[in-house]
Amino acid sequence: MSIRINTPSCVGCKRCVEVCPGNLIKLVDGRAYINRPKDCWGCTSCLKECKTGAIQFFLGADIGGKGSILSVNEQGDERHWIVTSPEGTTKTITVNTKESNKY
Amino acid sequence: MEKELQVEIKNTDVLIIGGGTAGCYAAYTLGITGEHKVLIVEKANIKRSGCLAAGVNAINAYITEGRVPQDYVDYCKQDAKGIVREDLLLSISENLNEVTHTLEDNGLVILKDENGKYVTRGNRNIKINGENIKPILAKMAQDSENVSVINHVNITDLLVKNNRVQGAVGFDVNESKAYVFYAGAVLVATGGAAGLYRPNNPGFSRHKMWYPPFNTGAGYAMGIKAGAEMTTLEMRFIALRCKDTIAPTGTIAQGVRAKQMNGLGEIYETKYGVATCERVYGTTEENRQGHGPCYLKTDEISPQQEDELYKAYLNMAPSQTLKWLEGGQGPAEQNVEIEGTEPYIVGGHTASGYWVDNNRATTVQGLYAAGDVAGGAPQKYVTGALAEGKLAALSIADYLKNDLSPESDDSWKNIISEYNQFLNNVNTNISIEQLEEAMQKIMDEYAGGITKGYQYNETGLNLAEEKIKGLYDVLSALEAKNTDELLQIYEIKERLDLSLSLIAHLRARKETRWHSFGENMSYPEVNKDYEAYINSVLENGQLKIIKRPLVVDDYEPLVFSFNHDGALLYAGGEL
């Protein structure tokens, strides 16, 4: 489980570099780059920081990953979590950040 | 060419090592009076560092209506089979609700019913949206004018003279720079330790673990080296988690009341007892007897409940929701497989950590500990760590009235020359990664890891000790190309230091009081002689075990005393 960074979408703002709890994201040639992808905890802090949607999250095959990616898009109080399958189909789950979990 | 880190010296009244749950709340507390200059030094960035990075699903320690703080103390004591500090637990419990309300005032969303009352989940929990709990806490800490933060600096060593803390030493993880911090008082709030044992997913997803893989026991290691007393390290914490993603199970177990079920379809929920350690043990035993795999039985929940679970997991462990969606079957169609994690050392869940008094003072004068790094008080969870942050901050403010200025000398130079040595080493065929694997393999095989069903015995522990000691020579030859690699080396070094103390503790408790957490096969029964704390302190390079009487029932809160030179006079009775 780790993240991947879509380099052309990265604007080099360093927000992800700053926030990663493992100091794993570095800026190389002005673009974010994940150093040691195996050391990612999967907290998704970087996805939430990224304003251009350049960072996506995936599960390693060793824990059941099959190539889908998870991305985040925030609009106001709503956080949209989008799962995109390798075939390109998507499913979106929207969480209202001002509402509590039910469980 | 010799590589040498630049050195910057900084002075502060209060140094907080680690800007996580406890550290941020301590800074916030010291910010209210604004009297002292406070500096948080954090190895990542306080906005999303520590246990709360991804969020948390519930407040698990809250005194719900009709209950009193002593009820919470009694629950913790029972769950830990008596080995707790009642003084610490009570002072935490008395503050749980206040810190919760303060967080709510600062923006934490808590679920309320139509009468405006918190909706509870069981007897001690309330429901929240905890995704943004860490940014809220970080802001609370930073909003005070007297609090400043240095992110991305990793502290490795405390400066201690005549048993009185003077400050600490660390390095910038991105730049070629070292820091010496002098402080009147130091709060260690670095969290607990993951990664001592081989993890559930040792391959690509090696860091998909319950506890933050970046919490590598720095606080314990610096305390052990500085001669601070540690307690109950042998009460390891093993979490029962969703298989593969190592996501929490409480949300399912308590949220939709899913029961633990074995591979034969039998519910084993209460067969082995209901204490936290017994829930793990039950699952381990069912597997050992050939009745696995084990599950949480969720296949009767409704599609609406499933949707709510998807959202709840996105707010704390997004990998689990992704796994459900990617696999094509959610929990309403397929029971959730569960497994125990590798053992962690974490004082927010068990009683492992610094031996502290009721003021959260350690046995080193001027050094305080709070949160996961502090021992004696299990089941702190988030709010308990906040409460300890508050209590430590108030004690520190009181201590600083003594006006004990730190004494500067050049003892920091040895620490920085050790950093420089790693930066100037020439690469050998042993890598940092190999050494981590070697350590985790030894601990797994000889000190009761996953592959041994969490069981260990004296012969194995002796071998573990010998083999861990053997890794130090390899470690000292490692090369750090930059301070990022230096961080990785220190993250192994501190785990080796902690492992040696842990092994000594596991060996010293000659009984099995807690299944799985401390399954000593050389002594598989409970022994009344061990209704005591097992503590340890490093003296002249040797770990000394101290057995201390329990602070329970008709207890007096423990308060340490020091003489005017800083020497420790009293830190509890001895058996």
Contacts between the chains, C-beta under 8 A, distances in Angstrom:
chain1	res1	chain2	res2	distance
A	1	B	204	7.8
A	1	B	205	4.8
A	1	B	207	7.9
A	1	B	208	4.8
A	1	B	245	7.7
A	1	B	319	5.5
A	2	B	204	7.6
A	2	B	205	7.9
A	18	B	45	5.3
A	18	B	47	7.6
A	18	B	151	7.4
A	19	B	45	5.3
A	19	B	47	5.5
A	19	B	48	4.8
A	20	B	44	6.9
A	20	B	45	7.7
A	20	B	48	7.7
A	21	B	44	4.4
A	21	B	45	7.5
A	21	B	48	5.6
A	21	B	49	4.8
A	21	B	50	7.1
A	21	B	53	4.7
A	21	B	212	6.5
A	21	B	214	5.5
A	22	B	44	6.9
A	22	B	207	7.6
A	22	B	213	7.1
A	22	B	214	4.9
A	23	B	43	7.4
A	23	B	44	6.0
A	23	B	152	6.6
A	23	B	173	5.3
A	23	B	174	7.4
A	23	B	484	6.5
A	23	B	487	7.0
A	35	B	484	7.4
A	38	B	204	5.7
A	38	B	205	7.6
A	38	B	206	5.8
A	38	B	207	6.7
A	39	B	206	7.7
A	39	B	207	5.3
A	39	B	213	7.0
A	40	B	207	6.1
A	41	B	53	7.0
A	41	B	54	7.8
A	41	B	207	5.1
A	41	B	208	7.3
A	41	B	209	7.6
A	41	B	212	6.1
A	41	B	213	5.6
A	41	B	214	7.1
A	42	B	54	7.4
A	42	B	207	7.6
A	42	B	208	5.8
A	42	B	317	7.9
A	42	B	318	7.1
A	42	B	319	4.9
A	43	B	48	6.8
A	43	B	53	3.9
A	43	B	54	4.0
A	44	B	54	6.2
A	44	B	318	5.1
A	45	B	47	7.8
A	45	B	48	4.0
A	45	B	53	5.5
A	45	B	54	7.2
A	57	B	318	6.7
A	57	B	319	7.7
A	57	B	322	7.0
A	58	B	322	7.8
A	59	B	205	7.6
A	59	B	245	7.7
A	59	B	319	6.1
A	59	B	322	5.8
A	59	B	323	6.1
A	59	B	326	6.6
A	60	B	201	7.6
A	60	B	203	7.4
A	60	B	204	3.9
A	60	B	205	4.3
A	60	B	208	7.6
A	61	B	204	7.2
A	62	B	201	5.6
A	62	B	203	4.8
A	62	B	204	5.2
A	62	B	205	5.2
A	62	B	244	7.9
A	63	B	201	5.7
A	63	B	205	4.8
A	63	B	208	6.0
A	63	B	244	3.8
A	63	B	245	6.1
A	63	B	319	7.5
A	63	B	323	7.2
A	64	B	244	5.5
A	64	B	245	7.9
A	64	B	323	5.2
A	64	B	326	6.9
A	64	B	327	6.1
A	65	B	326	6.8
A	66	B	326	5.5
A	66	B	327	7.7
A	68	B	322	6.7
A	68	B	325	7.2
A	68	B	326	4.3
A	70	B	318	6.3
A	70	B	321	8.0
A	70	B	322	4.8
A	79	B	131	7.9
A	79	B	314	7.9
A	81	B	314	5.2
A	81	B	318	7.0
A	81	B	321	7.3
A	83	B	322	6.2
A	83	B	325	4.8
A	83	B	326	6.9
A	85	B	326	7.5
A	91	B	325	5.9
A	93	B	307	7.9
A	93	B	310	5.5
A	93	B	311	6.4
A	93	B	314	6.4
A	93	B	321	7.1
A	95	B	131	7.7
A	95	B	311	5.0
A	95	B	314	5.6
A	95	B	315	6.4
A	97	B	109	7.7
A	97	B	129	6.6
A	97	B	131	6.7
A	97	B	132	6.8
A	98	B	109	5.9
A	98	B	129	7.4
A	99	B	109	6.7
A	99	B	129	6.2
A	100	B	109	5.2
A	100	B	110	6.3
A	100	B	111	3.5
A	100	B	119	7.7
A	100	B	127	5.2
A	100	B	128	5.5
A	100	B	129	4.8
A	101	B	57	5.9
A	101	B	58	7.3
A	101	B	111	7.4
A	101	B	127	5.7
A	101	B	128	6.9
A	101	B	129	5.9
A	101	B	130	7.8
A	101	B	251	7.7
A	101	B	308	7.4
A	101	B	311	6.7
A	101	B	312	4.3
A	101	B	315	5.9
A	102	B	111	7.6
A	102	B	127	7.1
A	102	B	255	7.5
A	102	B	308	4.3
A	102	B	311	7.8
A	102	B	312	6.9
A	103	B	57	7.5
A	103	B	121	7.1
A	103	B	127	7.1
A	103	B	251	5.2
A	103	B	252	7.7
A	103	B	254	7.4
A	103	B	255	2.7
A	103	B	256	6.5
A	103	B	308	6.0
A	103	B	309	6.6
A	103	B	312	5.1
